[in-house]
């Protein structure tokens, strides 16, 4: 579970800051932002002990 959350956060950061550093970096759009919301929800549920 933690691995998935960390991967999603890293991908979100790359999608957010990547195009600023390199114009050839693909723009991921809203998909990564939706994934980070899912990752945050999973993290909160994990910390609360629901999962």
Beta strands, then each sheet from edge to edge (+ up, - down):
end
